[in-house]
Amino acid sequence: MILRLIILLLIVGLFSQDSTFAVQINDKNGILYLKDGTSLECVHTLSWTDGFGLESGFPKYFLLVKCDEELFDVNLVEEMVSKYGKTTTGKELIIKKKERNFWTYTITAGVIVLLVFITT
């Protein structure tokens, strides 16, 4: 029973590494404003994507903004404006990242506690 649970957790852990969720926003001709005052016109794609990866053996949530083929950390973004006028601020993206980080670590801690209870 315990061996099956450990194998299942290893399989889930291996397949979830570096997986990404679907792109949330996909607009043509959007404008990306960065905190350093520069702006980029995105000809093909303005989007943000998120997912999970492993860093030093721990799950880490990432959130990146993509303008055409360039990726930007969410902390560098001031604002995203689509061609339809929809505006997403960098603060909204940072809040989303913090919420996901909280749930990632909460679930990880829950699994660890569950494994400790099972093995003792």
URDA-V318224 format. One record per residue. N is the residue number from 1. RES is the residue in one letter. OMEGA is omega in degrees with one decimal (none if undefined). NEAR is the number of other C-alpha atoms within 10 Angstrom. D_FIRST is the distance of its C-alpha to the first C-alpha in whole Angstrom. Layout:
BEGIN
N | RES | OMEGA | NEAR | D_FIRST
N | RES | OMEGA | NEAR | D_FIRST
END
This chain:
BEGIN
1 | M | -179.5 | 7 | 0
2 | I | 178.7 | 10 | 4
3 | L | 178.3 | 8 | 5
4 | R | 179.1 | 9 | 5
5 | L | 178.8 | 12 | 6
6 | I | 178.4 | 12 | 9
7 | I | 178.7 | 12 | 10
8 | L | 178.8 | 12 | 11
9 | L | 176.9 | 13 | 12
10 | L | 179.8 | 12 | 14
11 | I | 178.9 | 11 | 15
12 | V | 179.2 | 11 | 17
13 | G | -179.1 | 13 | 18
14 | L | -177.0 | 11 | 20
15 | F | -178.6 | 9 | 21
16 | S | -179.9 | 15 | 23
17 | Q | 176.3 | 15 | 25
18 | D | 175.3 | 15 | 29
19 | S | 179.6 | 11 | 28
20 | T | 175.5 | 15 | 31
21 | F | 179.7 | 11 | 32
22 | A | 177.4 | 10 | 35
23 | V | -173.8 | 13 | 38
24 | Q | -177.7 | 10 | 40
25 | I | 178.7 | 15 | 43
26 | N | -178.0 | 14 | 45
27 | D | 175.3 | 17 | 49
28 | K | 177.2 | 18 | 52
29 | N | 174.8 | 19 | 55
30 | G | 178.4 | 25 | 53
31 | I | 179.1 | 22 | 54
32 | L | 177.8 | 24 | 52
33 | Y | 179.5 | 19 | 53
34 | L | -176.7 | 18 | 52
35 | K | 179.3 | 12 | 53
36 | D | 176.0 | 9 | 55
37 | G | 179.2 | 8 | 57
38 | T | 176.4 | 10 | 57
39 | S | 179.9 | 15 | 56
40 | L | 174.1 | 15 | 55
41 | E | -178.1 | 16 | 56
42 | C | -174.9 | 22 | 53
43 | V | -174.8 | 13 | 54
44 | H | -171.6 | 14 | 51
45 | T | 167.5 | 20 | 48
46 | L | -174.3 | 28 | 47
47 | S | 169.1 | 22 | 44
48 | W | -177.9 | 22 | 41
49 | T | 179.3 | 16 | 37
50 | D | -179.5 | 18 | 34
51 | G | -178.0 | 17 | 31
52 | F | 174.8 | 19 | 28
53 | G | 177.7 | 16 | 28
54 | L | 175.1 | 14 | 27
55 | E | -177.3 | 10 | 29
56 | S | 176.7 | 6 | 29
57 | G | -179.9 | 7 | 25
58 | F | 178.0 | 10 | 25
59 | P | 179.6 | 18 | 25
60 | K | 177.7 | 17 | 29
61 | Y | 175.6 | 21 | 31
62 | F | 178.2 | 17 | 34
63 | L | -176.5 | 21 | 37
64 | L | 175.4 | 20 | 40
65 | V | -177.6 | 24 | 43
66 | K | 173.9 | 21 | 44
67 | C | -171.5 | 23 | 48
68 | D | -178.2 | 17 | 49
69 | E | -179.2 | 9 | 47
70 | E | 177.2 | 11 | 47
71 | L | 180.0 | 14 | 44
72 | F | 174.4 | 14 | 45
73 | D | -176.4 | 13 | 42
74 | V | 179.5 | 22 | 43
75 | N | 179.4 | 15 | 44
76 | L | -172.6 | 14 | 47
77 | V | 174.5 | 24 | 48
78 | E | -174.9 | 20 | 50
79 | E | 173.4 | 19 | 50
80 | M | 179.8 | 23 | 50
81 | V | 178.6 | 19 | 52
82 | S | 179.7 | 20 | 52
83 | K | 178.5 | 13 | 55
84 | Y | 177.9 | 10 | 54
85 | G | 178.8 | 10 | 55
86 | K | -177.9 | 10 | 51
87 | T | 173.6 | 14 | 51
88 | T | -178.1 | 16 | 48
89 | T | 176.5 | 15 | 48
90 | G | 178.8 | 20 | 46
91 | K | 177.5 | 14 | 46
92 | E | 180.0 | 12 | 44
93 | L | 178.8 | 20 | 42
94 | I | 176.8 | 16 | 41
95 | I | 178.0 | 11 | 40
96 | K | 179.7 | 14 | 37
97 | K | 179.6 | 17 | 36
98 | K | 177.6 | 12 | 36
99 | E | 179.9 | 11 | 34
100 | R | 176.6 | 19 | 31
101 | N | 178.9 | 17 | 31
102 | F | -178.3 | 13 | 30
103 | W | 177.2 | 12 | 28
104 | T | -178.8 | 16 | 26
105 | Y | 176.8 | 15 | 26
106 | T | 179.7 | 12 | 25
107 | I | 178.5 | 12 | 22
108 | T | 178.5 | 14 | 21
109 | A | 177.8 | 12 | 21
110 | G | 178.9 | 12 | 19
111 | V | 179.3 | 13 | 16
112 | I | 178.3 | 12 | 17
113 | V | 177.9 | 11 | 17
114 | L | 178.5 | 11 | 14
115 | L | 177.3 | 15 | 12
116 | V | 177.8 | 10 | 14
117 | F | -178.8 | 9 | 14
118 | I | -175.0 | 11 | 10
119 | T | 179.5 | 7 | 11
120 | T | none | 5 | 14
END
